[in-house]
């Protein structure tokens, strides 16, 4: 397909440093194709109410709906999301045009005084507002205290440095995109902590009617491997009737021509786990694998 030699697009993105960095990364890919991007900063409900845990806000899509409003009002042509923020079902008038190449999907221990999760003393305070992270961490170390932590990455790292927490847990992808770090950063293996659906990938959302723009964005940005893996994960989340803040980890990756997917679901204080492996040739196969692991992990509840 021939891309336009020069074209200007508007991108809706949250105003945090991380969201801005992510939008600029996508704009850079488009610039290679001769497409210039203006970034339109949007403050979301989740950003305005940054002191409350996401699951306690009493609303859904708290990092998404204002970006979709910008698309509907045609203040923006496309929106860039952390894929893990997207609901499992999009509104009928929206579509995902592309999934970026995936950065490190793992969660990471971040500490200043203590060098690893294992080295934390009993009763140490770990900061995270993610129900998924809390339940999996508590399964690993039931002797620790887990307290809510909101704010952007820099704010969370500052609170760690100030001693408000003995450790915090952040996404490796976000740390990498911001070139940020604590004194000690130790990734959890995906077996220890199953990542969130879509973690490490960016999703490019457009109006469903914009077929030509979808083709342009897909050609410039889409990574086929990341798209298949994220499709597995989102299909599983959808089949489990769960939202992006549910205590569920689903993570797919491809190796040697096969896709391995892990799921971890918190049920009544315990963690139910399942792993499947299968070859995937297309997005329909990916959808089927996601639904299959959802059915199997649901049967273990």
Backbone as CSV, one residue per row, in Angstrom:
resi,resn,N_x,N_y,N_z,CA_x,CA_y,CA_z,C_x,C_y,C_z
1,UNK,0.848,-1.183,0.000,0.000,0.000,0.000,0.885,1.235,0.000
2,UNK,0.481,2.263,-0.762,1.216,3.512,-0.799,0.672,4.447,0.263
3,UNK,1.539,4.882,1.184,1.125,5.805,2.222,1.229,7.237,1.698
4,UNK,0.439,8.144,2.262,0.497,9.537,1.806,1.883,10.120,2.053
5,UNK,2.341,10.966,1.127,3.661,11.576,1.274,3.653,12.553,2.441
6,UNK,2.593,13.314,2.605,2.509,14.279,3.700,1.071,14.338,4.179
7,UNK,0.914,14.160,5.458,-0.426,14.227,6.026,-0.295,14.589,7.496
8,UNK,-1.253,15.362,7.988,-1.253,15.765,9.382,-2.401,15.055,10.098
9,UNK,-2.086,14.436,11.235,-3.086,13.766,12.048,-3.014,14.298,13.472
10,UNK,-4.131,14.219,14.169,-4.179,14.596,15.582,-4.338,13.337,16.417
11,UNK,-3.517,13.225,17.451,-3.512,12.044,18.326,-3.979,12.442,19.724
12,UNK,-5.008,11.787,20.226,-5.467,12.001,21.595,-4.654,11.121,22.532
13,UNK,-4.143,11.717,23.598,-3.356,10.977,24.577,-3.526,11.625,25.941
14,UNK,-3.403,10.834,26.978,-3.401,11.379,28.330,-2.192,12.310,28.490
15,UNK,-2.244,13.161,29.501,-1.222,14.195,29.639,-0.043,13.789,30.523
16,UNK,-0.049,12.583,31.066,1.067,12.150,31.902,2.336,12.027,31.062
17,UNK,3.480,12.025,31.751,4.758,11.885,31.048,4.823,10.575,30.285
18,UNK,4.303,9.492,30.900,4.341,8.190,30.232,3.449,8.182,29.002
19,UNK,2.215,8.673,29.131,1.301,8.682,27.987,1.850,9.551,26.861
20,UNK,2.468,10.669,27.217,3.062,11.543,26.198,4.214,10.845,25.486
21,UNK,5.043,10.132,26.244,6.154,9.396,25.633,5.633,8.318,24.695
22,UNK,4.559,7.675,25.097,3.983,6.625,24.255,3.399,7.212,22.974
23,UNK,2.714,8.329,23.090,2.147,8.971,21.902,3.254,9.432,20.963
24,UNK,4.330,9.945,21.523,5.451,10.390,20.680,6.122,9.217,19.973
25,UNK,6.172,8.061,20.640,6.759,6.881,20.002,5.945,6.472,18.782
26,UNK,4.617,6.530,18.908,3.762,6.197,17.768,3.879,7.266,16.684
27,UNK,3.925,8.531,17.095,4.085,9.612,16.121,5.392,9.465,15.354
28,UNK,6.423,8.966,16.022,7.714,8.767,15.355,7.607,7.707,14.266
29,UNK,6.854,6.631,14.543,6.656,5.601,13.520,5.913,6.168,12.318
30,UNK,4.920,7.004,12.577,4.170,7.603,11.473,5.023,8.603,10.700
31,UNK,5.915,9.291,11.415,6.773,10.271,10.744,7.661,9.610,9.700
32,UNK,8.048,8.364,9.948,8.863,7.637,8.968,8.110,7.423,7.661
33,UNK,6.783,7.487,7.744,5.944,7.313,6.551,5.479,8.657,5.992
34,UNK,6.066,9.749,6.502,5.705,11.066,5.995,4.448,11.641,6.595
35,UNK,4.012,11.101,7.744,2.792,11.579,8.390,3.163,12.325,9.667
36,UNK,2.732,13.566,9.757,3.011,14.364,10.942,1.851,14.281,11.917
37,UNK,2.181,14.323,13.218,1.164,14.176,14.250,1.207,15.337,15.228
38,UNK,0.045,15.867,15.533,-0.133,16.809,16.632,-0.729,16.037,17.798
39,UNK,-0.136,16.133,18.979,-0.640,15.418,20.152,-1.603,16.314,20.918
40,UNK,-2.822,15.813,21.104,-3.867,16.536,21.826,-3.959,15.942,23.227
41,UNK,-3.553,16.718,24.226,-3.579,16.219,25.590,-4.991,16.170,26.153
42,UNK,-5.341,15.040,26.784,-6.679,14.838,27.345,-6.535,14.366,28.785
43,UNK,-7.243,15.011,29.700,-7.247,14.584,31.100,-8.429,13.648,31.319
44,UNK,-8.154,12.446,31.796,-9.202,11.450,31.979,-9.700,11.430,33.421
45,UNK,-10.809,10.724,33.633,-11.350,10.560,34.989,-10.310,9.946,35.909
46,UNK,-9.595,8.944,35.415,-8.569,8.301,36.223,-7.454,9.244,36.611
47,UNK,-7.145,10.209,35.723,-6.111,11.197,36.029,-6.601,12.215,37.056
48,UNK,-7.846,12.668,36.909,-8.389,13.662,37.837,-8.533,13.107,39.244
49,UNK,-8.849,11.822,39.347,-9.069,11.209,40.657,-7.913,10.266,40.976
50,UNK,-6.726,10.831,40.955,-5.513,10.019,41.047,-5.191,9.532,42.452
51,UNK,-5.952,9.962,43.442,-5.661,9.526,44.808,-6.484,8.310,45.225
52,UNK,-7.435,7.898,44.386,-8.270,6.736,44.704,-7.865,5.558,43.840
53,UNK,-7.973,4.353,44.401,-7.694,3.148,43.619,-8.669,3.070,42.452
54,UNK,-8.193,2.613,41.298,-9.030,2.586,40.095,-10.304,1.786,40.333
55,UNK,-10.183,0.616,40.994,-11.356,-0.223,41.191,-12.358,0.394,42.161
56,UNK,-11.933,1.443,42.897,-12.819,2.085,43.863,-13.515,3.325,43.295
57,UNK,-13.246,3.662,42.052,-13.815,4.879,41.476,-15.293,4.740,41.139
58,UNK,-15.783,3.509,41.042,-17.189,3.297,40.736,-17.552,3.557,39.291
59,UNK,-16.547,3.652,38.419,-16.769,3.889,36.997,-15.909,2.920,36.195
60,UNK,-16.248,2.773,34.923,-15.467,1.923,34.030,-14.745,2.792,32.996
61,UNK,-13.708,2.218,32.421,-12.969,2.884,31.336,-12.455,4.257,31.742
62,UNK,-11.928,4.357,32.971,-11.576,5.667,33.516,-10.378,6.296,32.814
63,UNK,-9.588,5.513,32.078,-8.454,6.066,31.340,-8.730,6.117,29.838
64,UNK,-9.972,5.815,29.448,-10.267,5.630,28.023,-11.369,6.542,27.501
65,UNK,-12.430,6.713,28.267,-13.641,7.303,27.687,-13.443,8.739,27.197
66,UNK,-12.645,9.551,27.900,-12.423,10.921,27.421,-11.622,10.945,26.117
67,UNK,-10.729,9.976,25.935,-9.999,9.884,24.665,-10.960,9.514,23.537
68,UNK,-11.901,8.617,23.829,-12.904,8.261,22.820,-13.820,9.437,22.508
69,UNK,-14.112,10.253,23.512,-14.907,11.464,23.263,-14.183,12.389,22.303
70,UNK,-12.864,12.516,22.479,-12.081,13.350,21.567,-12.161,12.827,20.136
71,UNK,-12.188,11.500,19.983,-12.347,10.922,18.647,-13.743,11.205,18.098
72,UNK,-14.758,11.008,18.914,-16.146,11.225,18.448,-16.376,12.682,18.066
73,UNK,-15.759,13.590,18.815,-15.928,15.019,18.522,-14.972,15.501,17.442
74,UNK,-14.172,14.574,16.913,-13.233,14.832,15.821,-12.175,15.879,16.200
75,UNK,-11.867,15.941,17.490,-10.715,16.725,17.930,-9.434,15.936,17.726
76,UNK,-9.584,14.631,17.490,-8.431,13.762,17.243,-8.803,12.728,16.191
77,UNK,-7.785,12.258,15.465,-7.982,11.224,14.448,-7.747,9.829,15.010
78,UNK,-6.828,9.742,15.959,-6.563,8.449,16.601,-6.164,8.686,18.048
79,UNK,-6.252,7.644,18.848,-5.866,7.719,20.260,-4.864,6.622,20.554
80,UNK,-3.912,6.931,21.435,-2.923,5.950,21.871,-3.211,5.574,23.318
81,UNK,-3.369,4.277,23.560,-3.641,3.765,24.898,-2.578,2.761,25.315
82,UNK,-2.280,2.716,26.607,-1.660,1.505,27.136,-2.703,0.415,26.956
83,UNK,-2.348,-0.641,26.262,-3.337,-1.652,25.890,-4.043,-2.233,27.112
84,UNK,-3.334,-2.307,28.243,-3.938,-2.896,29.440,-5.072,-2.040,30.001
85,UNK,-5.169,-0.755,29.575,-6.246,0.114,30.055,-7.551,-0.078,29.304
86,UNK,-7.497,-0.721,28.147,-8.691,-0.857,27.319,-9.666,-1.881,27.892
87,UNK,-10.970,-1.615,27.821,-11.948,-2.626,28.208,-11.903,-3.795,27.233
88,UNK,-12.398,-4.952,27.675,-12.350,-6.125,26.801,-13.270,-5.975,25.596
89,UNK,-14.308,-5.157,25.707,-15.199,-4.856,24.580,-15.188,-3.358,24.327
90,UNK,-14.879,-2.961,23.109,-14.924,-1.550,22.748,-16.346,-1.142,22.389
91,UNK,-16.600,0.159,22.457,-17.872,0.688,21.971,-18.012,0.368,20.483
92,UNK,-19.256,0.243,20.034,-19.522,-0.183,18.656,-18.957,0.780,17.624
93,UNK,-18.789,2.044,17.991,-18.309,3.027,17.021,-16.793,3.210,17.062
94,UNK,-16.090,2.315,17.785,-14.642,2.390,17.897,-14.008,1.081,17.443
95,UNK,-12.760,1.153,17.030,-12.012,-0.064,16.675,-10.536,0.127,16.994
96,UNK,-9.842,-0.995,17.196,-8.387,-0.964,17.346,-7.790,-1.070,15.949
97,UNK,-7.038,-0.046,15.564,-6.428,-0.044,14.231,-5.120,-0.819,14.218
98,UNK,-4.382,-0.792,15.335,-3.062,-1.424,15.359,-2.629,-1.677,16.791
99,UNK,-1.759,-2.674,16.940,-1.087,-2.970,18.198,0.416,-2.826,17.952
100,UNK,1.072,-2.063,18.808,2.497,-1.826,18.607,3.315,-3.059,18.979
101,UNK,4.559,-3.082,18.542,5.491,-4.095,19.022,5.539,-4.011,20.544
102,UNK,5.578,-5.167,21.184,5.428,-5.202,22.635,6.770,-5.006,23.336
103,UNK,6.778,-4.109,24.319,7.926,-3.980,25.199,7.803,-5.023,26.306
104,UNK,8.766,-5.025,27.217,8.795,-5.985,28.316,7.464,-5.978,29.066
105,UNK,6.765,-7.101,29.069,5.430,-7.169,29.661,5.451,-7.441,31.164
106,UNK,6.621,-7.693,31.729,6.682,-8.126,33.121,6.444,-6.980,34.114
107,UNK,6.015,-7.365,35.312,5.973,-6.451,36.449,7.348,-6.450,37.110
108,UNK,7.641,-5.371,37.854,8.964,-5.258,38.469,8.875,-4.808,39.916
109,UNK,9.657,-5.473,40.757,9.919,-5.007,42.114,10.809,-3.771,42.018
110,UNK,10.443,-2.719,42.751,11.273,-1.516,42.823,11.533,-1.201,44.288
111,UNK,12.800,-1.087,44.654,13.163,-0.817,46.036,14.307,0.156,46.144
112,UNK,14.386,0.831,47.283,15.506,1.712,47.596,16.373,1.124,48.702
113,UNK,15.743,0.607,49.749,16.491,0.005,50.864,16.700,-1.491,50.678
114,UNK,15.720,-2.142,50.085,15.753,-3.598,49.954,15.956,-3.963,48.481
115,UNK,16.807,-4.947,48.247,17.253,-5.209,46.874,16.390,-6.190,46.106
116,UNK,15.452,-6.857,46.776,14.604,-7.814,46.077,13.335,-8.058,46.874
117,UNK,12.352,-8.630,46.230,11.096,-8.976,46.898,11.353,-9.977,48.023
118,UNK,12.237,-10.922,47.771,12.543,-11.939,48.779,13.227,-11.351,50.001
119,UNK,13.941,-10.237,49.823,14.691,-9.658,50.937,13.845,-8.767,51.838
120,UNK,12.606,-8.505,51.471,11.742,-7.667,52.310,11.474,-8.365,53.643
121,UNK,11.552,-7.644,54.752,11.242,-8.262,56.037,9.735,-8.436,56.209
122,UNK,9.333,-9.342,57.074,7.914,-9.540,57.366,7.313,-8.214,57.822
123,UNK,6.107,-7.922,57.310,5.439,-6.681,57.664,5.805,-5.498,56.811
124,UNK,6.730,-5.667,55.872,7.115,-4.569,54.979,5.908,-4.118,54.159
125,UNK,5.897,-2.823,53.822,4.774,-2.230,53.092,5.120,-2.145,51.607
126,UNK,4.278,-2.763,50.780,4.457,-2.768,49.326,3.338,-1.939,48.715
127,UNK,3.686,-0.978,47.886,2.703,-0.096,47.277,2.267,-0.558,45.904
128,UNK,0.966,-0.758,45.745,0.341,-1.029,44.450,-1.163,-0.936,44.627
129,UNK,-1.844,-0.355,43.648,-3.306,-0.294,43.700,-3.960,-1.333,42.811
130,UNK,-3.163,-2.152,42.160,-3.694,-3.155,41.237,-4.175,-4.391,41.994
131,UNK,-5.469,-4.733,41.916,-5.941,-5.966,42.550,-5.210,-7.197,42.025
132,UNK,-4.871,-7.204,40.743,-4.133,-8.340,40.172,-2.774,-8.489,40.848
133,UNK,-2.053,-7.393,40.953,-0.739,-7.455,41.584,-0.851,-7.826,43.059
134,UNK,-1.798,-7.208,43.762,-1.933,-7.482,45.193,-2.186,-8.963,45.462
135,UNK,-3.101,-9.557,44.719,-3.458,-10.951,45.006,-2.304,-11.894,44.672
136,UNK,-1.612,-11.645,43.568,-0.497,-12.525,43.216,0.692,-12.327,44.158
137,UNK,0.949,-11.085,44.558,2.035,-10.824,45.498,1.746,-11.444,46.865
138,UNK,0.492,-11.326,47.299,0.119,-11.903,48.590,0.238,-13.413,48.571
139,UNK,0.019,-14.005,47.405,0.194,-15.459,47.278,1.670,-15.838,47.445
140,UNK,2.557,-14.973,46.965,3.994,-15.220,47.099,4.494,-14.924,48.513
141,UNK,3.961,-13.840,49.120,4.414,-13.404,50.447,3.206,-12.920,51.249
142,UNK,2.594,-13.824,51.987,1.423,-13.456,52.784,1.791,-12.666,54.035
143,UNK,3.089,-12.534,54.322,3.539,-11.829,55.517,3.777,-10.337,55.280
144,UNK,3.480,-9.849,54.095,3.698,-8.439,53.768,2.385,-7.664,53.832
145,UNK,2.518,-6.334,53.889,1.348,-5.451,53.846,1.293,-4.795,52.468
146,UNK,0.106,-4.754,51.894,-0.060,-4.171,50.562,-0.998,-2.974,50.668
147,UNK,-0.483,-1.804,50.295,-1.247,-0.574,50.421,-1.374,0.112,49.068
148,UNK,-2.485,0.845,48.897,-2.757,1.495,47.624,-1.704,2.542,47.291
149,UNK,-1.408,2.636,46.003,-0.450,3.613,45.489,-0.921,4.048,44.112
150,UNK,-1.296,5.332,43.980,-1.695,5.877,42.692,-0.760,6.998,42.306
151,UNK,-0.954,7.532,41.124,-0.118,8.620,40.624,0.714,8.146,39.449
152,UNK,1.373,9.092,38.792,2.208,8.720,37.656,3.480,8.032,38.138
153,UNK,4.268,7.550,37.208,5.452,6.765,37.569,6.411,7.580,38.427
154,UNK,6.650,8.835,38.059,7.577,9.667,38.827,7.082,9.873,40.254
155,UNK,5.773,10.072,40.413,5.204,10.258,41.749,5.376,9.002,42.588
156,UNK,5.154,7.849,41.996,5.286,6.589,42.738,6.740,6.362,43.155
157,UNK,7.671,6.645,42.255,9.079,6.474,42.595,9.515,7.480,43.670
158,UNK,8.966,8.689,43.613,9.294,9.674,44.648,8.799,9.210,46.020
159,UNK,7.592,8.671,46.074,7.058,8.177,47.343,7.894,7.015,47.878
160,UNK,8.419,6.210,46.972,9.315,5.125,47.393,10.593,5.704,47.992
161,UNK,11.181,6.683,47.319,12.419,7.299,47.808,12.208,7.993,49.155
162,UNK,11.020,8.563,49.349,10.725,9.262,50.591,10.431,8.318,51.751
163,UNK,10.327,7.032,51.468,10.106,6.062,52.527,8.662,5.776,52.858
164,UNK,7.726,6.238,52.014,6.309,5.946,52.262,6.008,4.463,52.086
165,UNK,6.849,3.788,51.317,6.706,2.349,51.061,8.085,1.705,51.129
166,UNK,8.104,0.440,51.513,9.367,-0.301,51.507,9.706,-0.798,50.105
167,UNK,8.678,-0.961,49.285,8.858,-1.371,47.887,7.589,-1.004,47.136
168,UNK,7.697,-0.875,45.850,6.524,-0.699,45.007,6.671,-1.623,43.803
169,UNK,5.575,-1.823,43.087,5.591,-2.669,41.890,5.109,-1.842,40.708
170,UNK,5.919,-1.807,39.657,5.596,-1.066,38.444,5.790,-1.966,37.232
171,UNK,5.299,-1.504,36.095,5.486,-2.248,34.849,6.860,-1.941,34.265
172,UNK,7.564,-2.981,33.837,8.864,-2.788,33.206,8.750,-1.893,31.973
173,UNK,7.677,-2.036,31.227,7.526,-1.256,29.998,7.494,0.233,30.296
174,UNK,6.728,0.637,31.327,6.637,2.041,31.674,7.969,2.604,32.136
175,UNK,8.691,1.841,32.946,10.011,2.278,33.392,10.938,2.479,32.192
176,UNK,10.898,1.541,31.269,11.767,1.633,30.101,11.435,2.816,29.216
177,UNK,10.155,3.075,29.012,9.767,4.178,28.132,10.142,5.537,28.710
178,UNK,10.183,5.623,30.049,10.525,6.879,30.705,12.000,6.944,31.112
179,UNK,12.724,5.849,30.873,14.117,5.753,31.326,14.192,6.056,32.828
180,UNK,13.222,5.491,33.566,13.130,5.717,35.004,13.520,4.446,35.750
181,UNK,13.922,4.609,37.008,14.322,3.437,37.784,14.396,3.789,39.257
182,UNK,14.295,2.773,40.096,14.637,2.870,41.507,16.073,2.374,41.662
183,UNK,16.566,2.403,42.894,17.916,1.885,43.126,17.991,0.414,42.745
184,UNK,16.943,-0.329,43.100,16.874,-1.753,42.757,15.617,-1.993,41.927
185,UNK,15.783,-2.563,40.769,14.655,-2.949,39.913,14.854,-4.405,39.519
186,UNK,13.931,-5.258,39.948,14.058,-6.693,39.688,12.742,-7.198,39.074
187,UNK,12.749,-7.587,37.801,11.510,-8.092,37.195,11.059,-9.401,37.843
188,UNK,9.748,-9.538,37.989,9.167,-10.815,38.356,9.060,-11.654,37.085
189,UNK,9.316,-12.942,37.185,9.069,-13.800,36.025,7.564,-13.842,35.770
190,UNK,7.190,-14.145,34.551,5.760,-14.211,34.235,5.089,-15.399,34.913
191,UNK,5.887,-16.353,35.407,5.324,-17.451,36.187,4.999,-16.988,37.610
192,UNK,5.868,-16.148,38.181,5.598,-15.603,39.514,4.415,-14.648,39.489
193,UNK,4.424,-13.739,38.522,3.403,-12.708,38.403,2.920,-12.674,36.961
194,UNK,1.756,-13.223,36.702,1.207,-13.211,35.342,0.792,-11.778,35.019
195,UNK,1.349,-11.192,33.959,1.049,-9.793,33.640,-0.409,-9.557,33.267
196,UNK,-0.781,-8.284,33.254,-2.121,-7.882,32.848,-2.303,-8.061,31.348
197,UNK,-3.538,-8.241,30.944,-3.869,-8.314,29.522,-3.335,-7.083,28.784
198,UNK,-2.537,-7.318,27.770,-2.028,-6.222,26.949,-0.865,-5.456,27.523
199,UNK,-0.388,-5.821,28.715,0.690,-5.049,29.335,1.936,-5.046,28.443
200,UNK,2.522,-3.874,28.266,3.712,-3.735,27.431,3.423,-3.358,25.990
201,UNK,2.152,-3.436,25.584,1.773,-3.091,24.205,0.957,-1.800,24.195
202,UNK,1.008,-1.091,23.083,0.189,0.094,22.878,-0.893,-0.229,21.866
203,UNK,-2.089,0.281,22.128,-3.211,0.087,21.207,-3.566,1.422,20.565
204,UNK,-3.750,1.404,19.268,-4.122,2.603,18.523,-5.607,2.485,18.177
205,UNK,-6.403,3.396,18.720,-7.862,3.342,18.550,-8.322,4.433,17.595
206,UNK,-9.294,4.089,16.749,-9.860,5.045,15.802,-11.376,4.866,15.772
207,UNK,-12.030,5.773,15.083,-13.460,5.594,14.837,-13.657,4.395,13.909
208,UNK,-14.665,3.602,14.167,-14.889,2.382,13.382,-15.118,2.689,11.904
209,UNK,-15.618,3.856,11.607,-15.931,4.210,10.216,-14.693,4.553,9.392
210,UNK,-13.558,4.782,10.055,-12.363,5.272,9.363,-11.517,4.128,8.817
211,UNK,-12.009,3.483,7.768,-11.327,2.306,7.217,-9.987,2.668,6.579
212,UNK,-9.930,3.785,5.866,-8.678,4.164,5.200,-7.605,4.510,6.228
213,UNK,-7.977,5.278,7.243,-7.027,5.621,8.296,-6.562,4.362,9.017
214,UNK,-7.474,3.438,9.252,-7.103,2.172,9.895,-6.022,1.459,9.092
215,UNK,-6.187,1.413,7.782,-5.197,0.751,6.924,-3.842,1.438,6.993
216,UNK,-3.851,2.772,7.018,-2.606,3.531,7.088,-1.892,3.276,8.410
217,UNK,-2.633,3.362,9.510,-2.044,3.160,10.830,-1.550,1.732,11.001
218,UNK,-2.322,0.802,10.500,-1.931,-0.603,10.620,-0.622,-0.870,9.868
219,UNK,-0.510,-0.332,8.672,0.699,-0.547,7.876,1.926,0.062,8.548
220,UNK,1.751,1.189,9.214,2.884,1.890,9.805,3.264,1.364,11.180
221,UNK,2.303,0.801,11.927,2.514,0.542,13.351,2.352,-0.916,13.747
222,UNK,1.430,-1.642,13.126,1.034,-2.941,13.676,2.165,-3.968,13.677
223,UNK,2.280,-4.676,14.805,3.215,-5.792,14.944,2.380,-7.071,15.003
224,UNK,2.574,-7.972,14.033,1.700,-9.143,13.919,1.784,-10.066,15.130
225,UNK,2.988,-10.272,15.662,3.140,-11.155,16.827,2.428,-10.558,18.041
226,UNK,2.664,-9.274,18.294,2.004,-8.616,19.427,0.493,-8.648,19.257
227,UNK,0.017,-8.434,18.036,-1.425,-8.434,17.793,-2.030,-9.805,18.102
228,UNK,-1.375,-10.870,17.668,-1.909,-12.211,17.948,-1.940,-12.479,19.453
229,UNK,-0.852,-12.135,20.136,-0.784,-12.400,21.584,-1.801,-11.571,22.346
230,UNK,-1.936,-10.304,21.993,-2.914,-9.453,22.668,-4.335,-9.920,22.359
231,UNK,-4.563,-10.423,21.159,-5.885,-10.962,20.813,-6.227,-12.156,21.695
232,UNK,-5.260,-13.034,21.937,-5.469,-14.157,22.863,-5.895,-13.630,24.225
233,UNK,-5.145,-12.675,24.734,-5.379,-12.165,26.083,-6.722,-11.457,26.194
234,UNK,-7.039,-10.622,25.232,-8.307,-9.882,25.293,-9.502,-10.808,25.105
235,UNK,-9.351,-11.842,24.287,-10.436,-12.812,24.122,-10.700,-13.549,25.431
236,UNK,-9.635,-13.893,26.156,-9.799,-14.566,27.444,-10.476,-13.646,28.449
237,UNK,-10.036,-12.390,28.512,-10.630,-11.431,29.443,-12.115,-11.238,29.144
238,UNK,-12.432,-11.154,27.850,-13.828,-10.978,27.438,-14.667,-12.190,27.828
239,UNK,-14.123,-13.375,27.614,-14.869,-14.600,27.939,-15.086,-14.751,29.440
240,UNK,-14.179,-14.182,30.229,-14.325,-14.233,31.685,-15.222,-13.112,32.206
241,UNK,-15.710,-12.263,31.299,-16.588,-11.146,31.657,-15.939,-10.262,32.709
242,UNK,-14.670,-9.943,32.476,-13.903,-9.170,33.449,-13.401,-7.882,32.815
243,UNK,-13.181,-6.879,33.652,-12.659,-5.607,33.185,-11.159,-5.522,33.363
244,UNK,-10.600,-4.385,32.935,-9.145,-4.236,32.965,-8.593,-4.110,34.382
245,UNK,-9.452,-3.833,35.389,-8.970,-3.734,36.762,-9.280,-4.978,37.583
246,UNK,-9.803,-6.031,36.943,-10.116,-7.270,37.654,-8.822,-7.973,38.077
247,UNK,-8.878,-8.777,39.168,-7.669,-9.478,39.645,-7.313,-10.691,38.792
248,UNK,-7.067,-10.422,37.517,-6.796,-11.480,36.548,-5.537,-11.128,35.767
249,UNK,-4.637,-12.079,35.635,-3.482,-11.926,34.775,-3.593,-12.892,33.613
250,UNK,-3.373,-12.402,32.393,-3.394,-13.254,31.203,-2.245,-12.807,30.316
251,UNK,-1.378,-13.736,29.972,-0.170,-13.364,29.228,0.154,-14.419,28.184
252,UNK,0.232,-13.993,26.921,0.553,-14.883,25.808,1.861,-14.447,25.165
253,UNK,2.649,-15.405,24.727,3.881,-15.119,23.980,4.122,-16.252,22.995
254,UNK,4.813,-15.933,21.918,5.098,-16.916,20.877,6.538,-17.397,20.990
255,UNK,6.729,-18.686,20.824,8.066,-19.256,20.819,8.072,-20.508,19.959
256,UNK,9.038,-20.617,19.063,9.196,-21.781,18.190,7.904,-22.117,17.446
257,UNK,7.215,-21.095,16.991,6.024,-21.318,16.183,4.773,-21.674,16.961
258,UNK,4.842,-21.653,18.268,3.684,-21.961,19.103,3.431,-20.821,20.072
259,UNK,2.193,-20.715,20.507,1.820,-19.682,21.464,1.551,-20.315,22.819
260,UNK,2.191,-19.776,23.845,1.983,-20.204,25.223,1.199,-19.105,25.927
261,UNK,0.128,-19.465,26.601,-0.665,-18.481,27.332,-0.862,-18.958,28.763
262,UNK,-0.616,-18.056,29.703,-0.829,-18.301,31.132,-1.976,-17.434,31.620
263,UNK,-2.769,-17.985,32.524,-3.829,-17.217,33.171,-3.759,-17.452,34.663
264,UNK,-3.960,-16.372,35.429,-4.010,-16.462,36.888,-5.209,-15.656,37.358
265,UNK,-6.074,-16.293,38.111,-7.332,-15.685,38.551,-7.458,-15.822,40.060
266,UNK,-7.726,-14.716,40.745,-7.904,-14.745,42.200,-9.339,-15.170,42.529
267,UNK,-9.464,-16.200,43.337,-10.776,-16.715,43.736,-10.745,-17.046,45.223
268,UNK,-11.543,-16.301,46.012,-11.685,-16.600,47.440,-10.335,-16.741,48.148
269,UNK,-9.439,-15.812,47.889,-8.165,-15.816,48.583,-7.124,-16.770,48.036
270,UNK,-7.427,-17.478,46.957,-6.449,-18.366,46.343,-6.263,-17.966,44.884
271,UNK,-5.192,-18.443,44.286,-4.896,-18.147,42.891,-5.110,-19.402,42.058
272,UNK,-5.988,-19.309,41.081,-6.228,-20.398,40.135,-5.393,-20.125,38.891
273,UNK,-4.600,-21.092,38.480,-3.705,-20.916,37.337,-3.975,-21.959,36.255
274,UNK,-3.711,-21.551,35.025,-3.856,-22.471,33.891,-2.869,-22.055,32.825
275,UNK,-2.343,-23.019,32.072,-1.455,-22.752,30.943,-1.878,-23.612,29.771
276,UNK,-1.902,-22.994,28.587,-2.184,-23.727,27.361,-1.105,-23.384,26.336
277,UNK,-0.911,-24.282,25.391,0.053,-24.074,24.318,-0.543,-24.600,23.027
278,UNK,-0.443,-23.821,21.964,-1.022,-24.234,20.686,-0.407,-23.413,19.564
279,UNK,-0.394,-23.955,18.336,0.036,-23.150,17.191,-1.074,-22.163,16.819
280,UNK,-0.676,-20.957,16.410,-1.650,-19.940,16.006,-1.249,-19.416,14.638
281,UNK,-2.164,-19.529,13.692,-1.865,-19.066,12.349,-2.497,-17.742,12.004
282,UNK,-3.554,-17.373,12.722,-4.268,-16.138,12.400,-5.017,-15.637,13.637
283,UNK,-5.725,-14.540,13.480,-6.409,-13.941,14.622,-7.594,-14.777,15.095
284,UNK,-8.197,-15.542,14.198,-9.279,-16.434,14.619,-8.750,-17.523,15.548
285,UNK,-7.572,-18.064,15.217,-6.930,-19.037,16.110,-6.625,-18.409,17.462
286,UNK,-6.151,-17.168,17.438,-5.822,-16.475,18.681,-7.066,-16.270,19.526
287,UNK,-8.139,-15.880,18.889,-9.406,-15.704,19.598,-9.844,-17.013,20.248
288,UNK,-9.748,-18.095,19.503,-10.180,-19.402,20.015,-9.325,-19.853,21.198
289,UNK,-8.008,-19.611,21.131,-7.131,-20.001,22.236,-7.455,-19.195,23.494
290,UNK,-7.718,-17.910,23.332,-8.089,-17.096,24.478,-9.369,-17.571,25.126
291,UNK,-10.363,-17.894,24.324,-11.624,-18.386,24.869,-11.440,-19.728,25.560
292,UNK,-10.572,-20.547,24.990,-10.337,-21.877,25.567,-9.704,-21.792,26.950
293,UNK,-8.695,-20.932,27.109,-8.064,-20.849,28.432,-9.016,-20.208,29.437
294,UNK,-9.863,-19.290,28.973,-10.846,-18.701,29.877,-11.806,-19.761,30.400
295,UNK,-12.295,-20.623,29.503,-13.220,-21.682,29.932,-12.533,-22.616,30.928
296,UNK,-11.262,-22.944,30.663,-10.576,-23.888,31.532,-10.282,-23.298,32.904
297,UNK,-9.860,-22.035,32.950,-9.564,-21.444,34.252,-10.860,-21.181,35.018
298,UNK,-11.946,-20.868,34.310,-13.238,-20.646,34.966,-13.747,-21.945,35.592
299,UNK,-13.448,-23.062,34.931,-13.902,-24.374,35.463,-13.210,-24.739,36.763
300,UNK,-12.047,-24.111,37.034,-11.293,-24.416,38.259,-11.737,-23.576,39.437
301,UNK,-12.627,-22.624,39.196,-13.038,-21.729,40.272,-13.838,-22.489,41.347
